[in-house]
Amino acid sequence: MSVQAIITKADAEFFPRVIESLTIDTPEQAKNASDLLALGKALYKSLEDARKAEKQPYVEAAKAVDDQYKPALNRVQLAINRMDDAVIVYHRRIKAEADALLQIQMLEQAQKIVEARETGEIIDTEQQITAPVGQTVRGNMGSTRIAETFEYEIIDDDAIPRGLCSGDLKKIKAKHKYDKLPIPGVLITVKTHTISRFS
């Protein structure tokens, strides 16, 4: 049955008998209401079946498109994941090296200042051995920013402070974002990821 035929049937046999406020006072009215209810449910099922039948070729076409692209998407995603990991590992390494050099330079500079105070000698502040490593790696065509986000997992409901108990993690996330302190009963992990853009 076509959608228009079902709607015509509903307009003729169902809607005229259904009023905005329905009160049942007698057994006969209850029987009539039961019949109308059965008719309404049958009409609904007919419409739903027709909708699904009309939609099915599009669902199958969409699945065929997805199946066509999925292997290439999976290969590209695998390559992205490998590059992502390599950039993050490299960034961590050079940041750790730069931070260590900056720490050494600070200690040496502090020692020279202490010695200069004792001798009265004037010292020039030295240029930095290395610059601090930022969160962005710049390429020729774009840039990649190293970002960190927190992931939250409740591991002990009873240990969570009463003020943070809720059906979702919104309060826990807000509290952690505010004070950056551990929360009893919640495992908080840092996930490093990249955000890349073409220039």
C-alpha positions in Angstrom: 0.0 0.0 0.0 1.4 3.4 -0.9 2.0 6.2 1.6 -0.8 8.3 0.1 -3.3 5.3 0.3 -2.4 4.8 3.9 -2.9 8.5 4.7 -6.2 8.5 2.8 -7.4 5.5 4.8 -6.3 7.2 8.1 -8.1 10.4 7.1 -11.3 8.5 6.2 -11.5 5.8 8.9 -9.3 6.9 11.8 -8.8 10.6 12.4 -12.5 11.5 12.2 -13.3 9.2 15.1 -10.4 10.3 17.3 -11.2 13.4 19.3 -8.7 15.6 21.3 -10.1 14.5 24.6 -11.4 10.9 24.8 -13.3 9.8 27.8 -14.7 6.3 28.0 -17.9 5.9 30.1 -19.5 2.7 28.8 -18.6 -0.8 27.7 -19.7 0.1 24.1 -17.4 3.1 24.1 -14.5 0.9 25.3 -15.1 -1.5 22.5 -15.1 1.3 20.0 -11.9 2.8 21.5 -10.3 -0.7 21.3 -11.2 -1.0 17.7 -9.9 2.5 16.9 -6.7 1.7 18.8 -6.2 -1.5 16.8 -6.8 0.5 13.6 -4.4 3.2 14.6 -1.7 0.7 15.4 -2.3 -1.1 12.1 -2.0 2.2 10.3 1.2 3.1 12.1 2.7 -0.3 11.3 1.7 0.1 7.6 3.3 3.5 7.5 6.5 2.3 9.2 6.7 -0.7 6.9 6.2 1.5 3.8 8.9 3.9 5.1 11.4 1.1 5.7 10.7 -0.4 2.3 11.1 2.9 0.5 14.3 3.7 2.4 15.9 0.2 2.0 17.4 0.8 -1.5 19.1 3.9 -0.1 20.4 2.0 2.9 21.8 -0.6 0.6 23.4 2.1 -1.6 24.9 3.8 1.4 26.3 0.5 2.6 27.8 -0.1 -0.8 29.5 3.3 -0.8 30.8 2.7 2.8 32.1 -0.7 1.7 33.8 0.8 -1.3 35.6 3.5 0.8 36.3 1.4 4.0 39.6 -0.3 2.9 41.2 3.0 1.7 39.9 4.8 4.8 41.4 2.1 7.1 44.8 2.2 5.3 44.9 6.0 5.5 43.9 5.9 9.2 46.6 3.3 10.0 49.2 5.6 8.3 47.8 8.6 10.2 48.1 6.7 13.5 51.7 5.7 12.8 52.6 9.2 11.9 50.8 10.6 14.9 52.7 8.2 17.2 56.0 9.1 15.6 55.5 12.9 15.9 54.4 12.5 19.6 57.4 10.3 20.4 59.8 12.7 18.7 58.2 15.8 20.4 58.5 14.1 23.8 62.2 13.3 23.2 63.2 16.7 22.0 61.2 18.4 24.7 62.9 16.3 27.4 66.3 17.0 26.0 65.6 20.8 25.7 64.2 20.9 29.3 67.3 19.1 30.6 69.6 21.6 28.8 67.6 24.5 30.1 67.8 23.1 33.7 71.6 22.7 33.4 71.9 26.3 32.1 69.7 27.6 34.9 71.8 25.9 37.5 75.1 27.1 35.9 73.7 30.7 35.7 72.6 30.6 39.3 76.0 29.4 40.4 77.7 32.2 38.4 75.4 34.8 40.1 76.3 33.4 43.5 80.0 33.6 42.7 79.6 37.1 41.3 77.9 38.3 44.5 80.8 37.0 46.5 83.5 38.6 44.3 81.6 41.7 43.3 82.1 40.8 39.7 79.5 41.9 37.1 78.4 39.1 34.9 76.5 39.1 31.6 73.5 36.9 31.3 74.3 34.3 28.7 72.2 33.4 25.8 70.2 30.3 26.2 71.8 27.1 25.0 68.5 26.0 23.6 65.0 27.5 23.4 62.1 25.8 25.2 60.2 23.4 22.9 56.7 24.5 22.1 53.7 22.4 21.4 53.7 23.0 17.6 55.7 21.3 14.9 55.8 23.4 11.8 56.1 21.8 8.4 56.4 23.3 4.9 52.7 23.0 4.1 51.1 23.0 7.6 51.5 22.6 11.3 50.8 20.0 13.9 50.0 20.9 17.5 50.6 18.4 20.2 47.6 18.4 22.6 46.8 16.6 25.8 43.4 15.7 27.0 42.3 13.9 30.1 40.3 10.7 30.2 38.3 9.7 33.3 37.3 6.3 34.5 35.4 5.6 37.7 37.1 2.7 39.4 35.5 2.9 42.9 32.1 4.6 43.3 32.3 4.5 47.1 35.6 6.4 47.2 34.3 9.3 45.1 33.6 12.4 47.3 29.8 12.7 47.8 29.7 16.2 46.2 30.9 14.7 42.9 28.5 11.8 42.6 26.3 12.1 39.5 25.1 10.0 36.6 27.8 11.2 34.3 31.3 12.5 34.7 30.5 16.2 34.2 31.1 17.2 37.8 34.3 15.1 38.1 35.7 16.7 34.9 34.8 20.2 36.1 36.4 19.7 39.5 39.6 18.2 37.9 39.8 21.0 35.4 39.4 23.6 38.2 42.0 22.3 40.7 44.1 19.7 38.7 44.2 17.4 41.8 43.6 13.6 41.8 40.0 12.6 42.7 39.6 9.5 44.9 37.9 6.6 43.0 38.6 8.1 39.6 41.4 7.0 37.3 42.6 10.1 35.4 44.9 9.5 32.4 46.5 11.9 30.0 46.0 11.2 26.3 48.4 12.9 23.9 47.1 13.5 20.4 47.9 15.7 17.4 45.9 18.4 15.6 47.1 19.1 12.1 46.2 21.9 9.7 47.3 23.0 6.3 48.7 26.6 6.2 
